[in-house]
Amino acid sequence: MGFPNGLRTQRAKQFCERVFVPHYNSLQYAANRTPLVIMLWLPASRAEPWASKRYQILAKLEQLGHRVFFSEELGTPTTPRVMKGIEYLQSETVDLIVVAQPAYGPIGDVYHFVEYRVIDSKMLLFVDQAAPDRLHYEYLLGEMETQYNNVETFRFPGDLTQDLLLKKIVSKVALMQTVKYHATQRAQSWGLRSDSYLVQSTPLATTRRPFRYNLLELYREHRDEISVLRDAQRLFILAYVNAAGGMMLRRLAHDLGAAEPLLDSEIVPLRRNGMLATANGSVAVTEFGRRLLDDVGLGARAMPVSTQPQTINWRQSKTVRGLAFSLATALTLLLAALYISNTAQRVAPLEYTPSAPMVTPANPTTTPSLRTPTPLISPVPTRR
């Protein structure tokens, strides 16, 4: 759709520049400065490429402001079937465990996956797509991906050496940052109890402590909201329609500079998650959508007043020209009437001269009737 460069009307451009972009950038900045406590569970191999890349991953996450450490720093035994990540999480001292392994076996057996212990342990899973035991967990992995979006695959060694695995980890961690930030800011509406160290007077970026709630569970419960908040285009559509108080789909497509089929692909997810409602060619924001916008400061209903001339379509232009023509015609007729009136007054002034009054004779029997001539004074015609 070309957002935001594709916006066609001045109204859409002004709303984007004056309202949406400042709020959206502020939200992104705050979320990106929300620190997480992360444990890295990576192969402790001394052979390349893991030997150097594992430290690169740790350094990158620390550079982004997170508190990060390796699993072996715990001093926990790593014998088979001893799930050190699961055991460690019971102490509730981390936000996430980032797992990158060549197979699923080291992470947990079928028992742990069936009971979703991986979710309880706040794990983000990155497993080699060539893992020999993938089929053994296929159904369970699909279930977890659908609900928690916490399973990714990578190609070894290509994705590791080309830093593609690093990018996937950073992207998934950023998603959990968004969850943690909005959980702290919207604790009441999410039904959460705020932690004392998350009061407004304490900058969140300076507080590198784990959140009391499981971020994966919060993400599952509020996935629709998080997905919109992380998608600038869909969030803009939601905010723009709300500010207009609802509008026709055709008008929305025109304002955004998008073809209607392309716009529909953006509206369908918003309609599916209950934030937009469409009927008879129009679209409006639902109560759920308005609540989300209010929570993030984009709930204003009024469009900004334009200080520049607006673009008028051909129908509006035709109406304006017709009105102007009618006014000009009426003015012309009025002036013509006044001109004719004044001309008639000069040519036939007696038309406006009152008739001579009758004078009663002094002696009706002997004195003839007398008339007093009336001065030829033409009064100003009455104008109505």
N, C-alpha and C positions, 0 to 999 in steps of 0.2 A: 504493500500500500504506500510505501514511501514515507511513512511517518518519521519525523514530523515535517519533512520538507515537502510532502505532497499536499499539505493543507491548502485548500483553494480559496476559501472566503476569509475576509478580514476578521470576521467574528471568531472563527476557529483559530486563526493565527494568534489573535490577541489573548484568547483563553489559554492557549498553549504556553505562550511566552510569559504572561503575567500571573497565571494561577498554577497551571499544571507543572511546568518544568521546575519552578522553585520548590514546590512541595515534593515532587518526585526525587529530585536531587538530594533534598534534605533527608528523605527516608532512606535512600541508598547509602548516603554517607553515614548515617547513624547505624544502620545495620552492619555495614562494613567495619565499623569500629567496635562492634560487640565481640568481646573476646570469648573464646571457648577453652576449656581444659581438655586436652586431647592426648590419648595414649596411642602410640604407633605400634602396631603389631606386624612387623615386616620380617622377612627371612633374614636371620642373623648370619648370612653367608659371608665369608671373607673373599669369595671369588667375585670377579666382576660379572655383571654390572651392579649387583646389589650392594657391594661393599661401599661404593661412593654415592650411589643414588639415594640410599636410605638417609644419609646425612643431609643430602640436598633437600629432600622432602621435609625433614625436620626443620632445617634452616629457613625454608620458604614459609612454612606455617608460623614460625616464630617471628619472621619479618612482618607478617600480617597482623601481629599482636596477640597471638594465641600462646598459651602455656602448654608446651609439648614435651613429651619424654617417651623413651622406648620402653617396651614391655619388660625387657630383661632388667631394667633398672629396679624392678620391684623385688627381685630376689625370689621369685616364685618358681617352683619346680615346673619343668616343661615336659614331663613324661607323658606318653600317650594317654589320651582320654582325660587328662587333667586340663580343663579349660581355664587357662590362667586369666583370660579376659573376663570370663563369666565370674570366676572367683573374685577377681579384683573389683568388679563393678558392685559387688555386694556392699562395699564400703562407701559407695555413693560419693566418690571423690573426683569423678570426671564427667564431662558432658558427652564425650564420644570416644569410641575405640575405632580407629581407622585400621582395617585389616587388609593386607595385600598378601595373598598366598597363591602358590601354584595349584592347590586343590582344596576341596571343601573339608576333607577329612580332618586336617589339623584344627579347624575352627570348631567343629562339634559333630557328634554322631547324629544319627536319625532321631534319636530321642530328644536331643536338644533342639533340633529344627522343628520337630512336630509340636513341641510345647512353646515354640517361638522364644526360646531362651536367648537367641541372638538378638531379638528385639529388646528383651528385658535388659540385655547387656549393652544396649545403645551402640550397636555395631554397624558401621558402614563397610560393606564387603566389596573388595576388589579382587577378583579371582581370574586366573589365566583362562581364556576362553577355550583352551585345549585341555582343561582339567579332566583327567580320566574318569572322575566320579561324578561328573555333572549330571548325567542321566539319572543317577541315583537320587538326586535332590531336585529334579526338574520341576515337579509340581509344587513343592514347597517354596522354591525360589520364585516361581511365578506368583504365588500368593503374597509373598513378602514384597515383591516388586510392585504389585498392584496397590497394596495398602500403605507401604512405608517408603517405597522408592529408594531402597538402601542397597540394591545389588547392582554392581557394574562388573563388566569383564574387560580385560585388557590382553593385548597380544605380547607375549614374551618371546624375545627380548626387545622387539622393535619399539613398542610403546614406552618401555622403560628408558631406553637409550635416547629416544627422541623427545623425552619429557612429556609425552602424551598422558601417561599415567599420572604424573604430577598435576597436570591441568585438570584431569578428572577429579582428583582428590580435592584440589582447591575449589572447584566448582561445587562439589557436593558439600564441602564444609561451609561454603558461603550460603548455601540453602539453609543449613542448620543455624547459621548466624541470624538469618532473617526470621526464622522461627523463634529463636531465643529473644531477639529484640522485640518482636511484636507481643510475645508472651509477657514480657516485663512491662510493656507500655499498655497493654490491654488486658491485664490480669483480671480485672473485675468482670469485663464482658466475656472473658473466656472461663470464668468460674474458678480462677486460681487465687491462691493466697500469696500476696506479695511478700518477698523477703525483705527484712529490715535493711539490708545493705543495698537495696535497689531503689531507695527513695530518690526523689528528684534532685536533692541537693548533692547526691553522690554521682559523679559522672560514671556511666556504665563502662566506658572505655578504660577506666582506671581500676576496675574491679574484676580481676581475673579469678573468679571463683565459680565452681560448678553450679548449675541451676538445680533447684530441688526437684524439678519435674523431668521426665524422660522426653527429650526433644523429638524422638521418633514417634512417640505416642501423640504428642501435641501436633506434629505434622500430619499424622493420619486423621486426626479430628478436624483440622482446619486446613486441609490440603487445598480446597477450592480457593479459599481466601489467599493463601500464600502464593499459589500459582498466578493469581491476578496481580498481586502486589509486586511480583517479580517480572511481570510482562508489561512494559511501558505502553504498548499499543492498546492492549485490552483495558488497562486501567484508565487510559485517556478516553477511550470510547465510553466507558462507564461514567466517568466524571463529566464528560461533555454533555451526554444525554441527560444526566441528572441536573446540570446547570440550566439546561434549556427547558426543564420540566416535561421532558418527553418530546418526540419529534417524529416526522415521517422518515421511513427508511430511505426513501429517494433523496430527501433533503440531507440526511446524514451522509449518504454516499457522496453527494455533491460537495458538502462542506469539507469532507476528508479527502476529496480527490481520488476516490476509489470506485472501482466498478462494483456493482451490487453483488455479483457472485463472490468476489474477493472479500467484500465486507461481511457477507454472510458467514464465511469461514471463521471470522473473528467473533461474530455475535453468537454463533451456535454454542461454543463453550460457556459463554456468559449466561446464555439462556438455560443450558443444561444444569449449571450449578445454582440456578435460581436467583441470579442477580439482575437479569434483564427479562422482560416479558414483551412479546410481540403479538400484535393483533391488527388485522385489516390494514396492513402496510405501515403500521406505526410501531414505535419501540419506546419503552418506558422502563425506568429503574424500579426494582421491587424494594420492599422494606428491608430485606436482607442486604441488597446492594447499597441502599442509603446508609444503613448502619455501618457497613465497612468504610464507606467514604467519610462519614462523620468521624469515625475513629482515627483516620489518618489525616484529617484536616482538609478534605476535598469535598465536603458536603454542601458547599454554598450553592444555592439555587439560581441566583441572578447572574446573567452574563455580564461581562465588563462593558461599559459604555464606550462605543467607538469614538475616537477623535478624528477619524479619517472617513472620507466618503465610502459608502458601502457599494458593493457591486449589486446591480439590479438586473434581474433576469428579464427576458423579452416580454413576458406577461405583465410584470410590474411596469416595465417601460411603456408598454402600450396603454395601460391604465392611466399613468401619469400624463402621457401626451394627450389622451382624450379629455382628461380633466382640464388641462391647460387650454386646450382648444375651446372647450365650453365656456370657460371664464373669459377668454378673449372675445368670443362671440357676443356674450352678454354685455361686456363693457362697450363693444363697438355699437351695439344696438342702442344702449343708453345714451352714448354721445350723439348718435344720429338723431335720436328723439329730441334731445336738448337743442341741437342745431336747427332742426325743423321748427321747433317751437319759437325760437328767437327770430327766425326768418319770417314766420307768419306774423309775428307781432309787428315787425317793421313794415311789412307789406300791407297788412289790413289791421291797423291799430284800433279801428272802431269795433272790431270783434270783441275787444276787452273793455269798450267804453260803455258805461251804464246808460240806459235810456233816459231821456229828459224827464224830470219829475213834472207832474201836472200842478198848475197853480190855480187855486180857487179864485174866480173873478170877484172883484169887490162888490159889483152889482150884477148878478147873473142876467137880469132882464135888459140892461142898457149897456153893459160893458162886455166887449168880446173877451174870449179867453186869452190870457197872456201866457207866454212860455219864456222862461229864463234860459238862455243858451248854456249848455254844459261845456266847460273847458275841455279841450281834446287832450286829456292826460291819460296816458296808457299805464295802467298799474302793472307791477311785476307779476307775471303769471305764477300761480301757486304750483310749486313743484312737489310732487309726491313720490 
